Amino acid sequence: MKRADFQGNIVGEGDDIAAIRPISLRAMSDADADRATALSAEMGWPYRSEDWRFALDLGHGIVAECAGRLVASALWWPYGDAFATCGMIIVSSSMQRRGLGRALTTNLLRDMGERTILLNSTREGLRLYEALGFESVGTVHQHQATTSADTAVSMSEVGDIRPAAPFDLRAILELDRCTSAVVRRSLLTELTRVGATAVIERNGNIQGFAVCRRFGLGYTIGPVAAKSVDDAKALILHFMRRKAGEFLRVDTPGDSGLSSWLAAVGLAEVGSVTTMIRGHRPDPSTAARMFALASQSLG
Ligand SMILES: CC(C)(COP(=O)(O)OP(=O)(O)OC[C@H]1O[C@@H](n2cnc3c(N)ncnc32)[C@H](O)[C@@H]1OP(=O)(O)O)[C@@H](O)C(=O)NCCC(=O)NCCS
């Protein structure tokens, strides 16, 4: 079997050295976004080049090139010094099973240092990540549909929901921190800048928030964090009503208990991934829970 060494050269028993096509690994830049979009499209993943740029602006990436072609990618996002997520780890079909995925992920792990790392793995990735010390800790369920106007309109609106104002960011960050034990300031600042954000407020206290932004084939609702499942549902319905007729996606953790409800309100489950952690698992507070992710990669 051929494998990629640390410099990314494809090596293997019996190779004619002259025939080896060098693979270069380098930092990803904005200029790679269009070719990365083509790479993810090859996997049937619906990222737009804007989604790649948004993800890269918030984190760091590595790409592999072979004969001028972008053949692999891997990104990671720091949330302080103790925690990170990684994702968008893709190896072009023609280059798979030669050690390239392992070489890229090993490079990411080195860059992430001592941080605890969370990722959401497809079935193909499980063996690679297990071999690199990740443990399965849960699931994420992908729900999506072009919603019909009828579904959302038939749901009554909760009166306590309002658009978020800039001064809500502090409460939003605090709720988000409760769900993950991590402060994700840059992520939430950017999400609330590019997306529409709604909060539920009662007696002057923010009980939950949700962000809805352009992503992939349409819009995604997430993150959604709330102190109760009913408030999380109300926030999701709020955006379903506003985006009636649009393609909507929600990635919900298995332990949120929302999966069957999402299907019942018209967002069918189309797949799931396995949440994996490497390192010390953060200890979130029980004051609020995460009901939908910003994305499977960003967490
Ligand atoms: C997952 C992926 C990145 C692996 O890249 P790769 O270059 O093929 O992986 P490597 O050759 O470095 O192999 C690493 C390990 O994963 C295993 N592996 C690779 N592809 C696999 C697959 N399709 N099914 C099961 N195991 C697989 C290999 O057997 C290897 O394990 P081993 O060293 O014990 O033999 C690649 O298959 C891919 O891009 N898949 C589609 C996109 C995707 O699902 N990405 C993961 C997102 S979290």
The ligand as a Tripos MOL2 file, in Angstrom:
@<TRIPOS>MOLECULE
LIG
   48    50     1     0     0
SMALL
NO_CHARGES

@<TRIPOS>ATOM
      1 C1        -11.8920   10.0350    5.6590 C.3       1 LIG1
      2 C2        -10.8040   10.3930    4.6640 C.3       1 LIG1
      3 C3        -10.3800   11.8510    4.8940 C.3       1 LIG1
      4 C4         -9.6030    9.4790    4.8950 C.3       1 LIG1
      5 O1         -8.5570    9.8920    4.0480 O.3       1 LIG1
      6 P1         -7.5490    8.8250    3.4150 P.3       1 LIG1
      7 O2         -6.4240    9.5810    2.8130 O.co2     1 LIG1
      8 O3         -8.2910    7.9160    2.5370 O.co2     1 LIG1
      9 O4         -7.1090    8.0480    4.7370 O.3       1 LIG1
     10 P2         -5.7320    7.3200    4.9950 P.3       1 LIG1
     11 O5         -5.2950    6.6590    3.7290 O.co2     1 LIG1
     12 O6         -4.7950    8.2720    5.6440 O.co2     1 LIG1
     13 O7         -6.1830    6.1930    5.9980 O.3       1 LIG1
     14 C5         -6.2650    6.4100    7.3700 C.3       1 LIG1
     15 C6         -7.0410    5.2980    7.9880 C.3       1 LIG1
     16 O8         -8.4310    5.3960    7.6590 O.3       1 LIG1
     17 C7         -8.8970    4.1740    7.0600 C.3       1 LIG1
     18 N1         -9.8180    4.5360    6.0010 N.ar      1 LIG1
     19 C8         -9.5910    5.3670    4.9790 C.ar      1 LIG1
     20 N2        -10.6830    5.4560    4.1950 N.ar      1 LIG1
     21 C9        -11.6160    4.6550    4.7530 C.ar      1 LIG1
     22 C10       -12.9450    4.2980    4.4070 C.ar      1 LIG1
     23 N3        -13.5310    4.7550    3.2970 N.pl3     1 LIG1
     24 N4        -13.6110    3.4310    5.2050 N.ar      1 LIG1
     25 C11       -13.0110    2.9180    6.3070 C.ar      1 LIG1
     26 N5        -11.7550    3.2140    6.6940 N.ar      1 LIG1
     27 C12       -11.0630    4.0650    5.9130 C.ar      1 LIG1
     28 C13        -7.6780    3.5290    6.4900 C.3       1 LIG1
     29 O9         -7.8560    2.1500    6.4230 O.3       1 LIG1
     30 C14        -6.6100    3.9390    7.4660 C.3       1 LIG1
     31 O10        -6.5750    3.0640    8.5720 O.3       1 LIG1
     32 P3         -5.3400    2.1180    8.7810 P.3       1 LIG1
     33 O11        -4.1550    3.0390    8.8220 O.co2     1 LIG1
     34 O12        -5.6520    1.4740   10.0720 O.co2     1 LIG1
     35 O13        -5.3530    1.2130    7.5900 O.co2     1 LIG1
     36 C15       -11.2890   10.1890    3.2010 C.3       1 LIG1
     37 O14       -11.8210    8.8850    3.0790 O.3       1 LIG1
     38 C16       -12.3400   11.1700    2.7470 C.2       1 LIG1
     39 O15       -12.0220   12.2770    2.3160 O.2       1 LIG1
     40 N6        -13.6310   10.7620    2.8160 N.am      1 LIG1
     41 C17       -14.7230   11.5890    2.3420 C.3       1 LIG1
     42 C18       -14.8590   12.8500    3.1880 C.3       1 LIG1
     43 C19       -15.0240   12.4900    4.6290 C.2       1 LIG1
     44 O16       -15.8770   11.7030    4.9890 O.2       1 LIG1
     45 N7        -14.1870   13.1250    5.4720 N.am      1 LIG1
     46 C20       -14.2070   12.9330    6.9090 C.3       1 LIG1
     47 C21       -14.8640   14.1090    7.5020 C.3       1 LIG1
     48 S1        -14.8740   14.0410    9.2490 S.3       1 LIG1
@<TRIPOS>BOND
     1     1     2 1
     2     2     3 1
     3     2     4 1
     4     2    36 1
     5     4     5 1
     6     5     6 1
     7     6     7 2
     8     6     8 1
     9     6     9 1
    10     9    10 1
    11    10    11 2
    12    10    12 1
    13    10    13 1
    14    13    14 1
    15    14    15 1
    16    15    16 1
    17    15    30 1
    18    16    17 1
    19    17    18 1
    20    17    28 1
    21    18    19 ar
    22    18    27 ar
    23    19    20 ar
    24    20    21 ar
    25    21    22 ar
    26    21    27 ar
    27    22    23 1
    28    22    24 ar
    29    24    25 ar
    30    25    26 ar
    31    26    27 ar
    32    28    29 1
    33    28    30 1
    34    30    31 1
    35    31    32 1
    36    32    33 2
    37    32    34 1
    38    32    35 1
    39    36    37 1
    40    36    38 1
    41    38    39 2
    42    38    40 1
    43    40    41 1
    44    41    42 1
    45    42    43 1
    46    43    44 2
    47    43    45 1
    48    45    46 1
    49    46    47 1
    50    47    48 1
@<TRIPOS>SUBSTRUCTURE
     1 LIG1         1 GROUP 0 **** ****
